[in-house]
């Protein structure tokens, strides 16, 4: 069993209080993780500026090259973790064993992180719209078009209150170090593996140790991260998003409520898109905010629901080491049962039909965990309560709704795949302010372009553009040097 210390600006800290990470099936202990507390984090934040100072001693371009080298170590290397080491196979197995995600999905998420790390220069070029990164370092400089610009870092570090359910969210914080901003990470209790492995890979390639802190702990530590970092990200449910809505210091990531909308001009050919929709619903076990949780169509909605149910309904629970496993376990006791109880209550509503009911029980209970098999629900109208729900497994509602009522009915939507050739409908989708990422055409909701921002541009979140003037001809206006 591993003993994993907290990291206080790169220095290991062993606490008397520990949390044991166990295998979700066998109950076998895999690691004891030292627990931080709010007071410890608050004291350490007095030294947060040192993290940015250490990173600013290294040019952004050099940090990017080190990050690319770290990518190979993260994906292929055997790296230190706590008082032991961890191979890539160990990592996938341990992550699967604590989160319930099948091992092959854990390996797949490693490859996503690897892609982001190895394309970091292209990502930052896209996110900054071609800005010379030295301007971010110094805070000012001259753009290529000859205009003086200033970008002021709003915090020396960014705090991350990370979840346990979806390892893929780590792609969101990977660009932070190359922008010379430090990291304060609070891992999810079931998923300490990615923050520690990524940090170990960074250290191996020369990223300053004092640039990263990792504080495992309870809710008080998460609250302390948000209270003491001038820029933070948190991942949670709708209540979490609502709580921090409008707070410029916090970027809250919650349910995606991602959807596929079939336009009237293509809905009669719905069969052509059923595989795309099914993939959007269940790949990565439906755990991502970009997984489709709603399909909207003006007609054929019941047929679409039945076809999706035929594809997804028979999917069975398989062991996490099985390469064909498509479903993730709920490892926290009672969570799956609570979700299924809420779904059952909504299924009693008039105008709602459980399309996957003929394919057997949805709730599968085991000794130490539970699974929810895919659920497809048909709704006769957007008024059904369940049409506005999203859950952390392959769950989707197929909603009957006239095309001209869709945009006023769908609600906030992270990813919308609008399948239509209707120019007027395409423009309305483009203008809809409650849609974040928009796909026009038959594109799965789960297909991301990493060169585009995800739920807000992280550069704009961490830096503020402002006016900045120096005398004409001042040497300090040179972009480099």
C-alpha positions in Angstrom: 0.0 0.0 0.0 1.2 3.5 -0.9 1.7 6.3 1.6 1.0 9.6 -0.2 1.9 12.9 1.4 0.4 16.3 0.7 2.6 18.6 -1.2 3.2 22.1 0.2 4.9 24.0 -2.7 6.6 20.8 -3.7 7.6 19.7 -0.2 6.0 16.5 1.1 3.8 16.9 4.2 2.8 13.8 6.2 -0.3 14.4 8.3 -1.5 12.3 11.3 -4.9 12.3 9.6 -5.1 10.1 6.5 -7.7 8.9 4.1 -7.6 5.4 2.8 -8.3 4.9 -0.9 -9.8 1.4 -1.4 -10.6 -0.9 -4.3 -14.3 -0.5 -5.1 -14.9 -4.2 -5.5 -12.6 -6.0 -3.1 -12.3 -3.2 -0.5 -8.5 -3.7 -0.6 -6.6 -0.6 0.6 -4.4 0.9 -2.1 -3.1 4.1 -0.6 -3.2 6.2 2.6 -3.3 9.8 1.6 -2.3 12.5 4.1 -5.1 15.0 4.7 -4.5 18.7 4.8 -6.7 21.2 6.5 -8.0 24.7 5.8 -5.6 26.4 8.2 -2.6 24.8 6.7 -3.6 25.9 3.2 -4.3 29.4 4.4 -0.8 29.7 5.9 0.8 28.3 2.7 -1.0 30.8 0.5 1.2 33.6 2.0 3.9 32.2 -0.3 1.8 31.9 -3.4 3.7 34.6 -5.2 6.9 32.5 -5.1 5.2 30.0 -7.4 4.7 32.6 -10.1 8.1 34.1 -9.6 9.8 30.7 -10.0 7.9 30.1 -13.2 8.6 33.5 -14.6 12.3 32.8 -14.3 11.7 30.3 -17.2 10.5 31.6 -20.6 7.1 30.3 -21.6 8.6 28.6 -24.7 11.0 26.6 -22.4 8.1 25.7 -20.1 6.1 24.4 -23.1 9.1 22.2 -24.2 9.4 20.8 -20.7 5.6 20.1 -20.6 5.9 18.2 -23.9 8.7 16.0 -22.4 6.5 15.5 -19.3 3.7 14.2 -21.6 5.8 11.2 -22.6 6.7 10.5 -19.0 3.1 10.8 -17.9 1.9 8.4 -20.6 4.7 5.9 -20.7 7.0 6.4 -17.7 7.3 4.8 -14.3 7.0 7.7 -11.9 7.3 8.2 -8.2 4.1 8.5 -6.1 4.3 8.7 -2.4 6.7 6.2 -1.0 6.5 4.0 -4.2 6.4 4.1 -7.9 3.7 3.7 -10.5 3.8 2.4 -14.1 1.2 3.5 -16.7 -0.6 0.1 -16.2 -0.5 0.6 -12.4 -2.0 4.1 -12.9 -4.9 2.9 -15.1 -5.6 0.0 -12.7 -5.5 2.1 -9.6 -7.6 4.9 -11.1 -10.2 2.3 -12.2 -10.2 0.6 -8.9 -11.0 3.8 -7.0 -13.3 5.6 -9.4 -15.2 2.7 -10.9 -14.3 3.7 -14.5 -13.2 0.7 -16.7 -9.4 0.4 -17.1 -9.5 1.0 -20.8 -11.3 4.3 -20.3 -8.7 5.3 -17.8 -6.0 4.6 -20.4 -8.0 6.5 -22.9 -8.2 9.6 -20.7 -4.4 9.4 -20.3 -4.1 9.7 -24.1 -6.3 12.7 -24.0 -4.1 14.4 -21.5 -1.0 13.4 -23.5 -2.5 15.0 -26.6 -3.2 18.3 -24.8 0.3 18.4 -23.4 2.1 17.6 -26.7 0.0 20.3 -28.5 0.4 22.9 -25.8 2.1 25.5 -28.1 -0.8 25.2 -30.6 -3.4 25.4 -27.9 -1.9 28.5 -26.3 -1.5 30.1 -29.7 -5.2 29.5 -30.4 -6.4 30.6 -26.9 -4.3 33.8 -26.9 -5.1 34.5 -30.6 -1.5 34.5 -31.6 -0.2 36.7 -28.7 3.5 36.5 -28.0 3.7 34.7 -24.7 6.4 37.0 -23.4 3.7 39.6 -23.1 2.0 37.4 -20.5 5.3 37.1 -18.7 6.1 40.8 -18.5 2.6 42.1 -18.4 3.0 44.3 -21.5 4.5 44.4 -24.9 3.9 45.2 -28.6 1.5 43.2 -30.7 2.5 42.2 -34.2 0.1 44.9 -35.6 2.2 47.6 -33.7 -0.2 48.2 -30.8 0.9 48.3 -27.2 -1.0 45.8 -25.1 -1.0 44.7 -21.5 -2.2 41.5 -19.9 -2.1 41.5 -16.1 -2.2 38.2 -14.2 -5.1 38.2 -11.8 -3.6 35.7 -9.4 -0.1 34.1 -8.9 -1.8 30.7 -8.7 -5.0 29.1 -9.7 -6.9 26.8 -7.3 -8.5 23.6 -8.5 -11.2 21.8 -6.5 -11.2 18.6 -8.6 -13.8 15.8 -8.8 -13.5 12.1 -8.6 -16.0 11.1 -11.3 -14.4 12.1 -14.6 -10.6 12.0 -15.0 -10.9 13.9 -18.3 -11.5 17.2 -16.6 -7.8 17.5 -15.9 -7.3 18.8 -19.5 -8.7 22.1 -18.3 -5.8 23.0 -16.0 -2.9 21.7 -18.0 -2.3 25.1 -19.8 -1.8 26.9 -16.5 1.9 26.1 -15.8 3.1 27.2 -19.3 1.4 30.6 -18.7 3.7 30.9 -15.6 0.8 30.6 -13.1 1.2 28.2 -10.1 -1.2 25.4 -9.2 -3.0 24.7 -6.0 -4.8 21.3 -6.4 -7.4 19.8 -4.1 -7.9 16.2 -5.6 -11.1 14.3 -5.5 -11.0 11.7 -2.7 -11.3 8.8 -5.1 -9.0 10.3 -7.8 -5.7 11.5 -6.4 -3.8 9.7 -9.1 -3.9 12.2 -12.0 -2.7 15.3 -10.0 0.1 13.3 -8.4 1.2 11.6 -11.6 1.1 14.8 -13.6 3.0 16.7 -11.0 5.7 13.9 -10.8 6.1 14.1 -14.6 6.4 17.9 -14.4 9.0 17.7 -11.7 11.1 15.2 -13.7 11.4 17.7 -16.6 12.4 20.7 -14.5 9.2 22.4 -13.7 9.9 24.2 -10.3 8.7 22.2 -7.4 7.6 25.3 -5.6 5.1 26.0 -8.4 2.7 23.2 -7.4 0.8 22.3 -4.2 -1.5 19.4 -3.7 -3.8 19.4 -0.7 -6.0 16.3 -0.3 -8.7 16.8 2.3 -12.4 17.3 3.0 -14.9 20.0 2.1 -13.1 22.6 4.4 -10.0 22.3 2.2 -12.0 22.9 -1.0 -13.7 25.9 0.6 -10.2 27.2 1.6 -8.9 26.9 -1.9 -11.8 29.1 -3.2 -11.4 31.6 -0.4 -7.6 32.0 -0.6 -7.0 31.9 -4.4 -8.0 34.9 -6.5 -8.7 32.5 -9.4 -10.2 29.1 -8.9 -12.1 26.3 -10.7 -14.6 24.0 -9.0 -16.5 21.0 -10.4 -19.8 20.0 -9.0 -23.6 19.9 -9.5 -26.1 22.6 -10.4 -26.2 23.9 -6.9 -22.4 24.5 -7.1 -22.7 26.4 -10.4 -25.5 28.5 -9.1 -23.6 29.4 -5.9 -20.6 30.8 -7.8 -22.6 32.3 -10.7 -21.4 35.8 -11.3 -18.3 35.5 -9.1 -15.3 36.6 -11.3 -12.9 34.8 -9.0 -14.4 31.3 -9.5 -15.0 29.3 -12.7 -17.7 26.7 -11.8 -18.0 23.7 -14.0 -21.2 21.6 -13.5 -23.5 19.4 -15.5 -23.3 20.0 -19.2 -26.9 19.3 -20.3 -25.4 18.7 -23.7 -27.9 18.0 -26.5 -28.5 16.9 -30.1 -31.1 18.9 -31.9 -32.6 17.4 -35.1 -33.9 20.1 -37.5 -37.1 19.6 -39.4 -35.2 19.3 -42.6 -33.4 16.2 -41.5 -35.6 14.6 -38.8 -37.3 12.3 -41.3 -33.8 10.7 -41.9 -33.2 10.2 -38.1 -31.9 6.7 -38.7 -28.7 8.2 -40.3 -27.8 9.8 -37.0 -28.7 7.2 -34.4 -25.1 5.8 -34.1 -23.8 9.3 -33.6 -26.4 10.0 -30.9 -25.7 6.7 -29.2 -22.0 7.4 -29.1 -22.6 10.8 -27.7 -24.7 9.3 -24.9 -22.7 6.4 -23.7 -19.0 6.7 -24.5 -16.8 7.2 -21.5 -19.7 5.7 -19.6 -21.7 8.9 -19.9 -19.7 10.5 -17.2 -18.6 13.7 -19.0 -20.4 17.0 -19.2 -20.1 16.7 -22.9 -22.1 13.5 -23.1 -25.5 13.9 -24.6 -28.3 13.9 -22.1 -31.1 15.2 -24.4 -32.2 14.6 -28.0 -34.8 17.0 -29.3 -37.0 16.5 -32.4 -40.3 17.7 -33.7 -41.4 14.3 -34.9 -40.3 10.6 -34.8 -39.3 11.2 -31.2 -40.8 7.9 -30.0 -39.1 6.0 -32.8 -35.8 7.6 -31.9 -36.2 6.7 -28.3 -37.0 3.1 -29.2 -34.0 2.8 -31.5 -31.7 4.3 -28.9 -33.1 1.9 -26.3 -32.5 -1.0 -28.6 -28.8 0.0 -28.9 -28.1 1.0 -25.3 -30.6 -1.0 -23.3 -28.9 -4.4 -23.6 -25.5 -3.1 -22.4 -24.5 -5.2 -19.4 -22.2 -4.6 -16.5 -18.7 -6.1 -17.1 -15.6 -6.2 -14.8 -13.5 -3.1 -15.0 -10.5 -5.0 -16.5 -12.7 -6.2 -19.4 -11.7 -4.2 -22.6 -15.4 -4.3 -23.6 -16.6 -2.8 -20.3 -18.8 0.2 -21.2 -20.2 1.1 -17.7 -18.6 2.7 -14.7 -19.5 1.8 -11.1 -20.8 4.2 -8.5 -18.3 3.6 -5.7 -19.8 5.9 -3.1 -22.5 3.9 -1.1 -26.1 4.8 -1.8 -25.5 7.2 -4.8 -26.7 4.9 -7.6 -29.7 3.9 -5.5 -30.6 7.5 -4.8 -30.3 8.4 -8.5 -32.5 5.5 -9.6 -35.1 6.4 -7.0 -35.3 10.0 -8.4 -35.6 8.6 -11.9 -38.4 6.2 -10.9 -40.3 9.1 -9.4 -40.1 11.2 -12.6 -41.1 8.2 -14.7 -44.5 8.2 -13.1 -45.3 11.6 -14.7 -47.9 11.6 -17.5 -46.4 11.9 -21.0 -43.1 10.1 -20.0 -42.2 6.6 -21.1 -39.2 4.5 -20.0 -38.0 3.1 -23.4 -35.2 0.9 -21.9 -37.6 -0.9 -19.5 -38.0 -4.0 -21.7 -34.2 -4.6 -21.5 -34.1 -5.6 -17.8 -33.4 -3.9 -14.5 -31.4 -0.7 -14.6 -30.0 -0.7 -11.1 -27.4 -3.4 -10.5 -26.3 -3.6 -6.8 -23.2 -5.3 -5.6 -21.6 -5.8 -2.2 -19.5 -2.6 -2.2 -20.8 -0.7 -5.3 -23.6 -0.3 -7.7 -24.1 0.3 -11.4 -26.8 2.0 -13.5 -27.3 0.5 -16.9 -28.3 3.0 -19.7 -31.6 4.7 -19.4 -33.6 6.1 -22.4 -36.7 8.1 -21.6 -39.3 9.5 -24.1 -41.0 12.8 -23.2 -44.1 14.0 -25.1 -43.2 17.6 -24.3 -40.4 19.8 -22.8 -42.7 20.3 -19.8 -41.8 16.9 -18.3 -39.5 17.3 -15.3 -37.2 14.6 -16.4 -36.5 16.4 -19.6 -34.4 18.9 -17.6 -32.3 16.2 -15.8 -28.8 14.9 -16.3 -27.1 12.0 -14.5 -23.6 10.6 -14.2 -24.2 7.5 -16.4 -25.6 6.9 -19.9 -28.9 8.6 -19.4 -30.8 10.5 -22.2 -34.3 11.9 -22.7 -35.8 12.1 -26.2 -38.0 15.2 -26.2 -40.8 15.9 -28.7 -40.7 19.7 -29.4 -41.5 21.9 -32.4 -38.4 23.3 -34.0 -39.5 26.9 -33.4 -39.8 26.2 -29.7 -36.6 24.3 -29.1 -34.2 27.1 -28.3 -36.6 28.7 -25.8 -37.1 25.3 -24.1 -33.7 23.5 -24.0 -32.2 25.6 -21.2 -28.4 26.1 -20.6 -26.4 23.8 -22.8 -22.7 23.1 -22.8 -22.5 21.3 -26.1 -25.2 21.5 -28.8 -25.0 19.5 -32.0 -27.5 21.1 -34.2 -28.1 18.8 -37.2 -29.7 20.9 -39.8 -29.1 22.5 -43.2 -31.7 25.1 -42.5 -29.8 28.4 -42.7 -32.3 30.3 -40.5 -32.2 27.6 -37.8 -28.4 27.5 -38.0 -28.3 31.3 -37.4 -30.7 31.0 -34.5 -28.4 28.3 -33.0 -25.4 30.6 -33.5 -27.1 33.5 -31.8 -28.3 31.5 -28.8 -26.5 32.8 -25.8 -27.3 29.8 -23.6 -25.3 27.4 -25.9 -21.6 27.3 -25.1 -20.0 24.9 -27.6 -21.9 24.7 -30.9 -21.6 22.0 -33.5 -23.4 22.6 -36.8 -24.0 19.3 -38.5 -23.7 15.7 -37.6 -20.9 16.0 -35.0 -21.0 14.0 -31.8 -21.3 16.1 -28.7 -18.2 14.3 -27.3 -15.9 15.4 -30.2 -13.8 18.3 -29.0 -11.5 20.6 -30.8 -8.7 21.2 -28.3 -7.7 24.4 -30.0 -11.0 26.0 -28.9 -11.9 27.1 -25.4 -14.0 24.8 -23.2 -16.5 26.6 -21.0 -14.7 29.9 -21.2 -11.2 30.9 -22.3 -8.7 30.1 -19.5 -6.4 33.0 -20.7 -9.2 35.5 -20.3 -10.0 34.0 -16.9 -6.4 34.3 -15.6 -5.4 37.5 -17.3 -7.0 40.9 -17.6 -6.4 43.1 -20.7 -5.9 46.7 -19.8 -4.6 50.0 -21.2 -0.8 50.5 -20.9 1.3 53.4 -22.3 5.0 54.1 -22.5 6.8 56.9 -24.3 7.2 56.4 -28.1 10.4 54.6 -29.0 10.8 53.1 -25.5 13.0 50.0 -25.8 10.7 48.2 -23.3 8.1 48.0 -26.0 10.1 45.4 -27.9 8.2 42.0 -27.7 11.4 40.1 -26.9 14.6 40.9 -25.2 
